[in-house]
Amino acid sequence: MKDKILISGFADEISSDFDAQLKTVTTLGMKYISLRSADGTGIADYSPEEVREKLLPRLTAAGVGVSSIGSPIGKVGIEDEEGFAKQLAQLDTLCQICKLLGCRYIRIFSFFMPEGKDPQDYREIVLEKLRKFIEIAKKYDVILIHENEKEIYGDIGSRCLDLMESLNEPCLRCAFDFANFVQCGEDTETCWNLLREYIAYIHIKDAVSTDKENVVCGTGEGKIKELLTRAIREEGYEGFLTLEPHLVLFDSLASLETTAAENVIKTNKAKDGADGYAMQYRALCEILATI
């Protein structure tokens, strides 16, 4: 199993400092990260040349690979045409970065919905815009993994399935996030059953529905242990399990959420980012040991 299940993580939850990120993950024995931000700059704001000069040598020296690009692509209002045009250009650049880093996956989203509006009213526009992302990904032979983020079109299982079936592209797959489904009032097992054939990547993040608070993996309502046991033992899942602890307030959190960061993480559950990351890693290792 060790060769088929690989642990990665959003290392910017450790620190904004890239060297501190790499130090923590290598101390834990991890060989991969999901690259979302480094040295306080989001990956979408790097050029390929900057990645080659500033980040790649440090990754190589640390012996750390990149499992996915944690991009913000699709994390823009569905009616924001200027923002969408900017993201088309960013995605092309991110595909170049992806290839430079020897990475297969770029995480994307399916656009924030206007408050109070029915997401179904925007379905055709979402599909049209995602097709433009897909055209770029095809050019670079990159796989886009759609995360079921809160408040976007694909925030619940049925709409995620609609995207996969309607677009029907091998270069578009699901990044399954347990906590986000819990926070949207969805049952993760039901969502897993709907999406299983499209799941190519898994985020290890757990939550409880009472106050939508993130908790250590395996202690919430995400059914992480049960679903990972089934996925690995019965369904032959191979690939990445990517830590996204969300256990302490971290520097780039505000840029990732539509609400105030303190509404997402109400109380720190660890002394700092490195401690929270290690807590999540050890909890996942304990789950995997039972599997």
C-alpha positions, -999 to 999 in steps of 0.1 A, spaced: 0 0 0 29 24 8 38 26 -29 2 32 -40 -10 57 -13 11 89 -11 6 115 15 9 152 5 -4 184 20 -10 221 16 22 231 33 14 268 34 -7 260 64 26 254 82 41 288 74 42 314 47 80 308 46 88 282 20 119 269 37 99 264 69 73 245 49 99 222 35 116 217 69 84 206 85 73 182 58 107 166 55 110 162 93 77 143 92 91 121 65 68 134 38 79 135 1 52 157 -15 34 190 -10 5 206 -28 19 240 -39 -7 267 -31 16 296 -19 53 300 -11 70 329 6 37 347 10 29 347 -27 1 326 -43 12 301 -69 -9 318 -95 12 350 -91 44 332 -99 59 330 -134 74 298 -147 108 315 -146 103 325 -109 93 289 -100 124 276 -118 147 300 -101 132 304 -66 112 273 -58 124 243 -78 160 243 -65 147 243 -29 122 215 -37 150 195 -53 174 201 -24 147 189 1 138 159 -20 102 170 -21 79 166 -51 47 185 -60 15 164 -60 -8 192 -73 -9 229 -79 -34 244 -54 -46 270 -78 -74 296 -73 -87 289 -108 -125 290 -108 -126 307 -74 -142 338 -89 -178 350 -92 -197 335 -121 -206 370 -133 -171 384 -130 -160 384 -166 -128 404 -160 -118 380 -133 -125 350 -156 -104 365 -184 -75 369 -159 -79 333 -148 -77 320 -183 -43 336 -187 -33 324 -152 -43 288 -160 -21 287 -191 8 299 -169 0 274 -142 0 245 -167 35 255 -177 45 255 -140 28 222 -136 49 206 -163 80 223 -150 75 207 -116 67 172 -130 32 175 -116 -1 161 -132 -28 179 -113 -41 215 -110 -69 221 -85 -98 242 -98 -133 253 -87 -166 260 -105 -173 296 -96 -189 314 -67 -227 317 -71 -245 350 -64 -259 351 -29 -296 341 -28 -297 328 -64 -304 293 -76 -271 277 -88 -290 258 -115 -298 291 -132 -261 294 -139 -254 258 -150 -249 265 -187 -226 294 -180 -205 273 -156 -202 245 -182 -192 270 -209 -165 285 -188 -152 252 -176 -149 240 -212 -125 269 -218 -104 258 -188 -104 223 -203 -92 235 -236 -61 249 -220 -55 218 -199 -57 196 -229 -30 216 -246 -6 208 -218 -19 173 -210 -27 183 -175 -56 170 -153 -79 195 -137 -92 183 -103 -124 200 -92 -127 207 -55 -162 207 -40 -156 241 -23 -184 258 -4 -206 283 -22 -195 274 -57 -217 256 -83 -202 223 -75 -205 224 -38 -228 195 -34 -225 159 -47 -253 161 -73 -239 192 -90 -203 178 -89 -217 147 -107 -235 169 -132 -202 186 -141 -184 153 -146 -211 137 -167 -219 168 -187 -184 177 -196 -172 141 -198 -135 148 -202 -107 126 -189 -87 158 -180 -114 168 -155 -117 148 -123 -128 153 -87 -107 163 -57 -129 149 -29 -130 171 1 -148 155 31 -150 187 53 -165 208 25 -193 184 19 -200 182 57 -201 220 58 -226 221 30 -249 197 48 -240 167 26 -235 131 36 -199 122 25 -208 85 19 -236 95 -5 -213 119 -23 -186 92 -25 -211 68 -41 -221 94 -66 -186 105 -76 -164 74 -71 -155 68 -107 -144 104 -111 -123 108 -79 -87 111 -87 -75 130 -57 -85 132 -20 -82 161 5 -78 151 41 -99 176 60 -127 169 85 -154 189 100 -185 188 123 -219 201 111 -229 217 145 -209 248 139 -192 238 107 -159 237 125 -128 219 111 -114 192 133 -86 166 133 -92 140 105 -112 111 118 -128 130 146 -155 147 126 -185 137 105 -166 132 72 -165 94 76 -128 96 66 -117 63 81 -147 44 68 -144 58 33 -106 55 30 -109 18 42 -134 11 15 -115 31 -11 -82 14 -5 -93 -21 4 -122 -26 -19 -121 -1 -47 -83 0 -53 -78 37 -49 -42 47 -57 -28 82 -55 -26 112 -31 -41 119 2 -35 156 7 -35 171 42 -55 203 44 -57 206 82 -74 240 87 -67 236 125 -51 270 131 -55 304 115 -28 307 89 -15 336 68 -32 328 35 -65 316 49 -82 350 44 -76 348 6 -92 313 5 -126 320 21 -155 342 13 -162 349 50 -139 361 78 -112 336 86 -122 335 122 -156 322 111 -139 292 95 -115 284 123 -130 298 155 -103 284 178 -68 272 171 -65 235 178 -27 235 178 0 259 190 10 269 154 8 258 118 36 233 120 19 217 151 -15 215 134 0 201 102 18 174 123 -14 166 142 -33 160 109 -4 139 95 -2 117 126 -40 112 127 -40 102 90 -11 78 96 -30 62 125 -60 57 102 -38 42 74 -22 19 100 -56 3 107 -62 -1 70 
